[in-house]
Amino acid sequence: MQQIQLILDKIKHGTATNNEIELANSWLLLQKINNFGNFCKFMIPEFDWQWYHDVITNKIQQLIDAGRGNLIIELPQQHGKTLIAGTLLTAYIFGRFPEKRLVYATYNEERAKDVVQNELLPIIMSDTYAQVFPESKIKWNVDEELDSKVKKKKEATALGFSNVNSNRGGFKAAGRRTMLTGKPAHLLIIDDYFKDDSEAFSTKIRDQVWNWYVTTARTRQQVNTIKIVFATRWHSDDLIGRIKKENILNKDDLDYIHWEILTFPALKEAHHPDNNYDKRSVGEYLDPNKRHLYAEFKTDLRAWKALCQQEPLDEKGLIFQRDYFHQYEQLPEIQQVYISIDTNFTNTAKHGDDCGITVWGVNSYRYYLLNFYNAKYNFIELKNKVIELIKIYPNYTAILVELKANGSALVDELNQYFPRVYGIDPKNKSKLQRAQYVLDEFANHRVFVPTKQLQPRIDFYIEQLCQFTGQKDGVDDLVDSTTMFLGYVKHAVLRIPSLDSLNKLAIPSLASKVFKQHPGRIARFGFNRGQKW
């Protein structure tokens, strides 16, 4: 390597001999042939190569060196998945290992044909490719042998071809309904198995994709096969989701070839122990130059999670089921208003989690979501936001503030403007326990949310609750705000067993009044500031 570097320096200064130039060119060519990442950058130098592309190409190189392995790549749209792990990898294996059999599969044959004609063949037929693999020539399945320098893209219509240097190798592109009988695969690439989100949310089509993978695609693998799967994940029970479950079930099986998973969310929201390859700090974007593109998806939680964060939403919900959310078009008379604040703020509004604020109206043990807000607030901004809400809801209002971060300071500050401010300390109750404590309020149809006509962003609220798992580091600011409010009002409601038992509490006048008006019903009592719920 030191000798080559000296020669490269001589070439740079124009002092190298012809033999030294020939030696250097041979060495440089070898680097392109022997390293997939070098090959990619040589083929398309104008592409915007980022650090995460190096992680992907290095992992693929490990699979190539091992001769087999399984890899799932989760990456936002338009970030180079198909280019690198689809077309460039196929072109590389086609030229370097002409005896290998390659299969590229996607949601239908039209999409497969488009990838072959407009992405794969232009690479294999380019002069740049011929510099790396000068002996590679395409032999079409109709036995038409064509030189890659002469063949025109518009003439290429076949979905299958091989290398003239191969006796058994070849390439086949297929749709997910295509039978692959007699088509073994040393490289199996599955790219975008759903055409769109409507297919992803069809249980029938999800089952079809899984059955095709199990009975057709997977049966084509050889003793040494590389399988790579990547797609836009609209649903948690898609092909990748099911493979992940299978991966977990077989974690102790030494004969099972486990899947390696590379996940790159557009915004890093938490540290995960299994993705040490992602060196970003929490709050850092995958590609800062595309922040404006990411931002367009944030108003639609489902699209944001699927397209950007690689965390597809579940169709029915997890802890909070989707059918728990009953919507109202017109409010009844509101007897009490609560402003519930999850204080996830820091000293600046640029970092940290979002703060969640939910505003609730109460009517006869039914709870109506009036509005919600989630954003990054510093202390002053949050205080001003609450004062603004007090002006909107001036009567019969109570404010609930979670006593974490600077929550206690916020309570003290707000008490200067408003008397009914209560600090809530969940103590040792986990997020999951708090959610489970109030779940019956949803299940028993006591919680109502506005229609989309009344609140255009209501889907964002519903989706966050439906995807709440109770795990740490999740996006749960609105969940925490909601469970804090419901936990407060539920804890403050006590069932009255009898008039005599209340008389023993030395409050006969209150007991008599409540019992006479609501026999066998429930009465509300105060909830001490800072009390655990």
Buried (B, 14 or more C-beta within 10 A) or exposed (E): EEEBEEBBEBBEEEEBEEEBBEBBEEBBBEEBBEBBBBBBBBBBEEBEBBEBBBBBBEBBBEBBEEEBBBBBBBBBBEBBBBBBBBBBBBBBBBBBBBEBBBBBBBBBBEBBBEBBBEBBBBBBBBEEBBEBBEEBBBBBEEEEEBEBEEBEEEEBEBBBBBBBBBEEBBBBBBBBEBEBEEBBBBBBBBBBBBBEBEBBBBEEBBEBBBEBBEEBBBEBBBEEBBBBBBBBBBBBBBBBBBBBEEBEEBEEEEEEBBBBBBBBBBBBBEEEEEBEBBEBEEEEBBBEEBEEBBEEBEEBBBBBBBBBBBBBBBBEBBBBBBEBBEBBEEEEEBEBBBBBBBBBBBEEBEEBBBBBBBBBBBBEBBBBBBBBBBBBBBBEBBBEBBEEBBEEBEEEBBBBBBBBBBBBBBBEBBBEEBEBBBBBBBEEBEBBEBBBBBBEBBEEEBBBBBEEEBBEBBBBBBBBBBBBEBEEEBBBBBBBBBBBBBBBBBBBBEEBEEBEEBEEEEEEEEBEEBBEEEEEEEBEEEBEBEBEB
